[in-house]
Amino acid sequence: MRLLKEFVRDPGGIGTVLPSSKQLAIEMTSGIGLEKAETVVEVGPGSGVFTSKILKLIDAKTKFFVVELNPRIHKHLTEKYPNVTIYNESAENLPELIKKEKISSVDVVVSSLPWVSFPAELQTKLLDAIYKSMSKGGRFSTYGYIHGKIMPRGHSLKKLLKTRFHTVETSEMVWQNVPPAFVYKCRK
Ligand SMILES: C[S@@+](CC[C@H](N)C(=O)[O-])C[C@H]1O[C@@H](n2cnc3c(N)ncnc32)[C@H](O)[C@@H]1O
């Protein structure tokens, strides 16, 4: 209900009306080294489906923080995860936030940012901020919906990922998700 309400207020900023499925959460968080990472950041968590999964996978010593732009979603998340640091900021500010957290770079970034809702300039700004904040060899996972495969902004995201990251892998379609979605897993 919360995502639906926020989608009605700001469709472009939210990008979906339904939380991600368990199956998408598994695909987003597997094979990206969360279990061994020293530093992990989640950007655009929405309802927190991936946050819960990340918390189950990371070590107790891992430094983990979350960045959510929408103030109402942020408030809800701070109540749901009282022990997690959750910034009410844009992921564009990630380089400043890692300084604030007294770390030099992030090993794993998990992103639910609604890329196809964003104009090309914002896609570039956000991805550059994330890339700049990552450790060499760091991992980045993000997802797109099936319709994004034929949308120009979906193509521009793929191009951006390929021109920056060392490797970009695309998962099989997760058909159980509504709408069906696929995951990009990238290595810096
Ligand atoms: C597609 S929804 C996330 C859905 C999530 N996977 C779930 O299961 O609920 C996208 C989220 O990204 C957040 N967001 C959008 N732009 C952002 C930005 N620049 N920085 C951080 N969060 C942002 C939105 O407020 C929203 O919570």
The ligand as a Tripos MOL2 file, in Angstrom:
@<TRIPOS>MOLECULE
LIG
   27    29     1     0     0
SMALL
NO_CHARGES

@<TRIPOS>ATOM
      1 C1         11.3440    0.6600   -7.5410 C.3       1 LIG1
      2 S1         11.2700    1.3470   -5.9050 S.3       1 LIG1
      3 C2         12.0480    0.0630   -4.9600 C.3       1 LIG1
      4 C3         11.2240   -1.1630   -4.8590 C.3       1 LIG1
      5 C4         11.8780   -2.2000   -3.9550 C.3       1 LIG1
      6 N1         12.6940   -3.1450   -4.7110 N.3       1 LIG1
      7 C5         10.8120   -2.9590   -3.1800 C.2       1 LIG1
      8 O1         10.7650   -4.1910   -3.2600 O.co2     1 LIG1
      9 O2         10.0190   -2.3330   -2.4800 O.co2     1 LIG1
     10 C6         12.5070    2.5870   -6.0480 C.3       1 LIG1
     11 C7         12.9450    3.2770   -4.7710 C.3       1 LIG1
     12 O3         14.0370    4.1500   -5.0890 O.3       1 LIG1
     13 C8         13.8770    5.3690   -4.3620 C.3       1 LIG1
     14 N2         14.6390    6.4240   -5.0530 N.ar      1 LIG1
     15 C9         14.3280    7.0540   -6.2060 C.ar      1 LIG1
     16 N3         15.3000    7.9220   -6.5530 N.ar      1 LIG1
     17 C10        16.2670    7.8210   -5.6020 C.ar      1 LIG1
     18 C11        17.5330    8.4450   -5.4020 C.ar      1 LIG1
     19 N4         17.9900    9.3610   -6.2590 N.pl3     1 LIG1
     20 N5         18.2690    8.1010   -4.3230 N.ar      1 LIG1
     21 C12        17.8060    7.1630   -3.4320 C.ar      1 LIG1
     22 N6         16.6100    6.5520   -3.5560 N.ar      1 LIG1
     23 C13        15.8490    6.8600   -4.6280 C.ar      1 LIG1
     24 C14        12.3670    5.5910   -4.3850 C.3       1 LIG1
     25 O4         11.9490    6.5170   -3.4130 O.3       1 LIG1
     26 C15        11.8690    4.1560   -4.1350 C.3       1 LIG1
     27 O5         11.8180    3.8860   -2.7620 O.3       1 LIG1
@<TRIPOS>BOND
     1     1     2 1
     2     2     3 1
     3     2    10 1
     4     3     4 1
     5     4     5 1
     6     5     6 1
     7     5     7 1
     8     7     8 2
     9     7     9 1
    10    10    11 1
    11    11    12 1
    12    11    26 1
    13    12    13 1
    14    13    14 1
    15    13    24 1
    16    14    15 ar
    17    14    23 ar
    18    15    16 ar
    19    16    17 ar
    20    17    18 ar
    21    17    23 ar
    22    18    19 1
    23    18    20 ar
    24    20    21 ar
    25    21    22 ar
    26    22    23 ar
    27    24    25 1
    28    24    26 1
    29    26    27 1
@<TRIPOS>SUBSTRUCTURE
     1 LIG1         1 GROUP 0 **** ****
